[in-house]
């Protein structure tokens, strides 16, 4: 089976909900004395995921100055 990659855009609220849910799931599994290696890996991937830069007024001004 190939490693299919999926890209998902989420706002800060959804990001926090996903991360907190995974942490809660990890804590529940620890209480049940189950392994949490897979959840740990997913948490690290989510934390290290790059964020998309918003284009704002300041970015546009810099771009205009570079083209002159």
Secondary structure, DSSP 8 states (H G I E B T S, - for coil): -----------HHHHHHHHHHHHHHHHHHHHTT---HHHHHHHHHHHH--------HHHHHHHHHHH-
